[in-house]
Amino acid sequence: MASESRPGNGGDLLVQVLRDAGVDTVFGIVSVHNQPLVEAVSRQLRFVPVRHEATAVNAADGYARATGGLGCALTSTGTGAGNAAGSLIESLASGTSVLHITGQVESRYLGSGRGFIHETKDQLGMLTAVSAYAETIRDADSAAKVLREAVAHALATPGGPASVEWPIDLQYAQCPVTAEAPPAGPAAAAPTGLDEALRAMGQARRPVIWAGGGAARAGDALTALVERWGVPLLTSNSGRGAVPEDHPLCIGNYATSPLGRALLADADLVLSLGTHFRSNETGDYSIPMPTKHIQVDLDPAAPGRVFPADLPVVGEIGAFLAAAGRIDGLGDAVEEHWTVRARETRDRVRATQRAGLGDHAVLCDAVRAALPRDAVVARDVTIASSSWGNRLLPMYDPRANVFPRGGGIGQGLGMAIGAALADETRPTLALVGDGGLAVHLGEILTLAQEKPWLVLLVCNDGGYGVLRNMQIGAGERPYAVDLATPDFALLAQAVGVEYRRIAAAGEAHAVLADAVSRQAPVLVEVDLAAYGPMPTPFTPPVTVPVS
């Protein structure tokens, strides 16, 4: 229900729309083409001046994942919007609810190609390509409608980034500002193909559940199904935390491990829930899959896209799980040894990985011990993340499980900043490599300025370690992977951020506990040259095409 309207400009309108959506913090860069918006946000909400537009979107993305709501990024038109495009691709890949507001040239010059400052060719087309929804505000009277429609699209299920370009003259223009409760989303349709799928579940003797990111919001129902059915749970990286990973039946993100493959090979049914079956999580689609496959997804094109799905179910995961919870005698047909094997597999995959990690498993343990269960661990693309961060490090809440699902390097710190400022009552940890950190090194200044409770854990091996290991593993001379790296102690000192160093496994627990206790930004460097290598060097479980 709408309240009485009051006069204001575009910035006042944006603030009201964000308040209505529960947003109190916005990330961006001020520009001549967004000043009215930034002025209003900085006066009435919290505006965080990041150092690059890509980080504005990454931080809004991290904020949205940590809150389970909407994040907002403000950028300038032209180059500024272009800088944001890569991070919008990540939000699109992950289905994160991000509202991206960018400027535009004066409305009378739209599409004229005059070379107006910051003008670019077909900016809306670019935004459409990297967003779930994109629109232009064409007059002051329609601004509120466009903004609220964008918010609704971003928060839909599945969600994704919604981009709005706003001509600068219309940002200054007066318009009515009215508080409105966000509209309720459409009622979920009943899942299709439900009866046959439920019948197959009741008859399965060795079933496996595979939970993807689409199951993240249905954690309680999924946990109840796992326990009642008594079967193993595999997850994608995105599905981690939906069921707390200390649950004895939660094997987790280990499908490509030898024991995970063996489990799938012996299964007589897989129930997959809201997963893309990404290449890096299926060994380039090489994992064995039983012929009986129930695939549940909102997207009618998803079932069968990667692996054959003889029992497709199109619908919302929560609705499906509610129906599955009503199956009479669920679990009666499951072989007793199958439940035992699930527990044993869970323990064995972790023990096997620990042996391959050596002292690097201590880093994982030290991170978990230093943080509360609900703390966000934002993981960039680095060896530490790809080895133990994405598997061995326990996740207990899907909102704590933040990482670039599209695989783009350099986004972890921005996501961590957004997550940390979403809830400043608990610590956040960013797990990054020196190579990924270098992509947006300037955001250390954002850390210094905003002072979030954030530990920046930098695993420093002097370059792109994942690619270096791949090249060496292929018998090649390493190329283009060795990078100049700053003296992190001096860097931290220069910007006024505390610094700690880990050079041996025996130091990890004490250093990380101390860093977290500071309740402030702390840069912790893991000096990998001093720390020593993993017994089994990490290479990603993907194949390189050979012509």
N, C-alpha and C positions, 0 to 999 in steps of 0.2 A: 504494500500500500504506500502511495506517495504522500509526502508531507507538502506543506505550502512551499512554493518556490521563492527564491530570493535572487536578486541580480548578481552577476559575477562575470568574470572572463573565462576563457578556456581553462586556465590553470585552476580556478576555483571549481569548475565542473569536474575536472579530472580528479581532484582531491576528493570530492564527494563520491564519485564512482568508486574510487579505491577504498574509501572508508566503508562504503556499502558492501564491498567484497571482502572486508576484513584485512586489508593491507595497510601496514603502518610504516613501511620502509621501502624506499625506491632507490634504484641504482642507475647511475648514468653519468653523462658528461654535458655540461652546460654549453650552449652554442647560441649564436645570433638567431638560429632558427628553432629554438625551443625555450627561450628565456621566460616567457610568461608561465609556462608549465613548471619549469624548475623553480622559479620564484615562489609560486604558490605551494609546491610540495615542500620546499625547504622551510617555509614559514609555518605550515600547518601539520606536516608529517616529518619524517626523517629522510633527508636526501643524502646518499652516500656517493661522493664524487670519485668514482673509480678512474683509472688512468687509461683505459681503452674500452671502446664500445663493445668489443667481444666479451670483455669481463662483465660489463653491465648486464648482458643477457645471461652469462654463466652464473653470476651472483643471484639474479632474479630466479634462475632455474634452481639453484641450491636452496634459496629461501622457500620456494614453492614445495620442493621435495621434503624439506624439514618440517614444514607446517602442515603439509597435506592440502594446502590451499593455492592461492594465486600469488605469483611474483610479478614485479613490474620493472621494466627497464625503459629509460629515456635516452634517445640518441638524436643526433642531428641528421639532416637530410644528406643525400649524396654519399660522400665517402663515409660519413658516420654510419649511415644505414648499411652500407656495404661492409664495413668492418664488423657489424653485428651479424652478418649473414651466416658465417661459419658456426657461430654459437646457436643461432636459430635452427640450424640443421641438427645439432645435438638435441635441442628441446623437441624437435619434430620426431627424431628417432626414439626418444624416450617417452613421448606423449606428455611432457611436462606442461603444466598450466602457467604459461608466461604471457603477460600482456606487454607487447613491445610498441611503444609510442615513438614515432620519429617525426621530425619536422618535414616541411616541404616549402617550396618557394611560394610566393604570393599566389592566391587562387587565380588571379587574372592572367598569370603567366604559365599556368599548368600546361604541360605538353607543348609549349610553344617552341622549345629548342633554341631559345635566345642565348643560352650560355649564362643565364642568371647564376649568381654565386651559389655554389653547392648544388646546382641543378644536375640531375643525371637522367639519362635516357630510360624511360619506362621503369621507374623505381617501383611502382606497384607490381609490375610483372616480376621483378626480382623478389619482392617480398612474398608474392603468391607462391613462387617456386620453393621457398624455404619455410613457409608457415602453413599451419592448418587452416588459417583464415586470414585474409588481408583485405583492407578496405581503405578508401579515402574519405575524409570529411570534406564535403563540398560546399557546405554553408553552415552558419552558426546554429540555425534552427535544428539541423539534423545531427549535431555533434553528440548530444546525449544518447540518441538512439544508436549511433554507430559504436560509441564506446561500450554501451551496455550489451549490444549484440556481440562485440568482440570478447568481452568478459565471459559471456555465456558460452561461446564457442571454446574458449580456452579451458573452461571448467567442465566441459562436457566429458562424457565417458565413451570412447577414449578421448583424452584431451590433446593439447598441443599448443604451440605458440600462436597467438593472434596478433597480427601487426596492423597498426593504424597509422597512416601518414596524414599529417595535420598542417595545412598551409599556415604560414606564420601570421598572415593578417587575420585569419579566423581564430587563431589562438588569442589574439588581443581583443577580438570582438566580444561584445556583451551578449550573454545568453542566460536563460533561466537555469538556476541550479536547484535541483530538487533531490531530497533523500528518498531512495527507493530500496525496498528489500529485494535482494537478488531473486529472480524468478525461479521457481522450482523446476528442476529438470524434468523431461518427459518420463512418464512411467515406463519402466523396462518391460519390453514385450516378453511373453513366455518363451523360453528356449525352444527351438525346433529340434526334432530328432531325439527328444528326451526319453521316451518310453523304452526304445530299443537300447539306448546307452545304459540306462539304469538296470535293465535286465541283464546286460552283459557284465556289469559290475557285480551283480549278485552271484553270477556263475563263475567268476574268475577265481583261479586257484593260486596264481602267482602274479598278482598285479603290481604295477609300479605307478606312482603318481609323479608327474613332472610339472612343477609349478613355475610359471614365468611371471613377469612383471604385472600381468593382468590380474594375478591373484593377490597382489600386495594388500589390497583394501579388504580382503575377505579372510584375514588371518585366523580369526577365531573359528569361523566355520571350517576352514581348511584343517586347522589343528584337531577339531572335533572329528572330522572325517578320517584323518590319519590314525587317530587313536581307536576309533570304533572299528575301522576296517583292519587295522593292525598290519599295515603294509609300508614298504620303504618309500621315502619321499626324496626325489631328486629335484634340484632347482636349477634354473638358469641363474646367472649372476644377478639379474634384475629381480628375481623372485626370492632372493635371500632375505631372511628376517620375517617373512610372512608367518612362518612357524619358527619360533626361537630355535637357534641352531644348537642349543644344548639338549634339545628333545632327542630321546634315544632312537627314534625312527627317522630323524632328519639326517640323511646322508649329505645333502647339500649340493654344491656346485662341483660334483666329481663325476659327471657322466662320462667324460672322456678318459678317465683313469682306467687302468686294466680291470680293476674290480668293479667299477661302474659299468663298463662294457659287458663284463661277464654277467652281471645282474640283469641287464637289459636282454642279453642273449637268451637267458633262461626264463624270462617273463613270458606270460601268455597274454598279457594285456597291458597297455600303457594308457593312462588317463592324463592327457596334457591339458593344462589350464592356462590360457592367455599367454602363450609363448611364441616367439618368432623362430625358435630353433636356429639361432644365429650360427654362422659358420664357425666362429672361434669357440663356440660352446658345444659343438657337435663333431669336432675333428673334421671340418669341411664336409659335414653331412655323412660321415663314415660310420657313425655309431650304429650298432644293430638295433632294429626295432621290430617288435612282434607284429604279426599281420593284423592282430586285433588292436585297433587304435581308436580311442575316443578322444577327439580333439574339440575342445570347447573354446570358442572365441566369439567376440562381438562382431568381428569382421567376417562376413560371409565368404570372402575370398581366401581366408586364412587356412581353413581345414584342407589338408592335402597339398598345400603349396610347397612344402619341403618334403615331408614324409607322407606316404599314403595314409589316409584316414578313412577307414571303412564305416566309422560311426561318427560322422560330423554332427556337432551340436552348435548352433548359432544362437548366442544369447549371453546374458550377463553372468559372470562367474558366480556372484553371490546367489543369484536365483538358482543356478544349477546345483550349487552345494547345498542349498536349502532342500531341494528335492532329493538329493542323494542322501541327506540325513534322515529321510523318511523310509529308506529301503528296509523292508523287514528282513531280519536275519543277515544283515550285511556282515561279511566276514566269516560266516559259517563255512563257506566253501574254501577259504584260504588255508593252504597247507601250513601246519604248525611250524615246520622248519623254516618257512619263508619269512615269518616274523622274526625268528631267531637270526636268520641270515641278514636281515635288514640291520639289526643292532650290531652284529659282528662286522658287517661291511662298513658301517659308519665309523667304527673304531679303527678298522684296519686301513682305510684310505688315509686317515689322518696320521696314523703311525708311519705309514709308508712315506707320506710327504715330509714328515718331520725328519726322517732319515736322510732324505735328499736335500733338505734345507740346512742341516747341521746347526751351527750357532745362529743362523738367521731365523730359526724358529723362536729363539729367545727374544728377538725384536718383536715378533708377533705377540708373544706372551706378555711382554712388557707394555705394549700398547694397550692390550685388553685390560691388564691389571691396573693401569693408571687411570682408566676412564670409567665412568658409570655406564650402566647397560644401555641407556638411551642416548648416549653421546654420538653425534654424527662423526663418522670417519669418511671424509671426502678423499677419494683415491684417484690420483692422476694415472696416466699410462706410464708405468715404470716397472722395473723388475720386481720390486717389493710388492706392488699392488697385484701384478699379474700372477705372481707365484702365491705368496701367503695371504695378501690382503683380500683377494677375491675368493679365497677358499677357506684357509685354515683359521683366519681371524673370525671369531664367532660374531654373528649378527643376531640381535634379538628383536629388532623392530625395523620394518621396511623403510621407515623415515630416516633411520640412521645409515642406510645403505646408499651412499651417494657416490656416483662415479660416472664418467662419460660413456654412455651406452653405445654411442656410435664409434667409439675408439679413438677420437681425436685427442692428440697430446696437447698439454698446456692448459687444460680447463679446470684442473683440480683446485688450484688456489682460489680462483673466482667462485667456484661452487662452495668452497669451505667458508669464504667470507660471507656469502649470502646465508648459509646455514647457521653460522655463528651469530649473526645479527638477528636472525629469526627468533632465537631464544638465548638470551645472555645469562640465564640462570645455570647453565651447564656448559662444560668445555666442548670444543670441537677440535678435531685433529685433521690436518691436511697431510696426506702421504704423497710426496712428489719426488721425482728425480731431478737432478741438476739440469738435464736437458729440457724436460718439460717446464720447469720453473723459469728457464731462460726465455720461454716464449712470451711470458707476461711478467718479466722481472719487476717492472714498474709497480706492480700491485703490492709489493712489499711496502711501498709508500702509503698505500691505502691502509694496510695493517697498522703502520705507525700512526696514522692520523686518526683512524676510527677506534683503535685499541680494543678489538674484540677479544674474548677469552678463547684464544686459538693457538694451538701448537702447530707450527709448520715444521714437519719432519722431512728433511731433505736427504735423500739417499744419494750421495755424491760418488759417482764412479767416472767422472770426467767425460761424459758423453751420452750417447744413445745406447744404453747397455743391452736392451732387448735385441736391437738390430745387430749390434756387435756380436752377440752370442749366436744369432742366426747365421751370420756370415762365417764365423769361425767354425760353427757346426757343419757348414756346407763345404768346408775345406778351402774357403776363400780368404784372401788378404782383406782385413777390415778396411772399409773405405767410407768416408763421409760421416763417420760416427764419433770421432774424437773431437771434443770441444774444449775451448778455453773456459775455465770455470773461475768465478770470483773467489776471493778469500772471504768466506761467509762470516767469519768473526768480524772482519773490518766492515763488511757490508751492513751487518746488524748494528754495529757501533755507529756507523754513519747516519743511520735513520732513527736511532734511538730505540731499537728493539733488543730485548735480552737475547743472549746467545748461549747455547750449550753444545757440547760435542760428545759423541759416542764413538769410541775407537776400539772397543772390545765388548764381547757379549756380557761380561761381568759388570759393565757400567750401565747397561740398558735400563734396568728396572729403576735404579736410583735417579738417573738423569731424567727419565720421562715422568716419574712421579713428582720430582721437583718442578719440572716445567709446567705440569698441569696445575700444581698448587699455586702458581703465581697469579692465576686469574687475569692474565694479560697476554698479549702476543709474545711468543717465545720462538725463536728460530733454533731448532735442534738439528745439527748436521751429523749424519752417520758417515764417517770417513771410511768408505768401503776399502780403500787401499790398505788402511791399517786394520780394519775389522776382519778382512779375509773373505775368500770366495765361498760359495755354496759347494758342497761336495758334488752335487749334480747341477751344473749350470742350467739356468732356466732358458728355454726357448718356447715360444708359443705353440700350442697344438694345432698348427695349420700347415698346409703343404704349399710349396712354391711351384707354380706351373712351370713346366719345362717344355720348350717348343721343340 
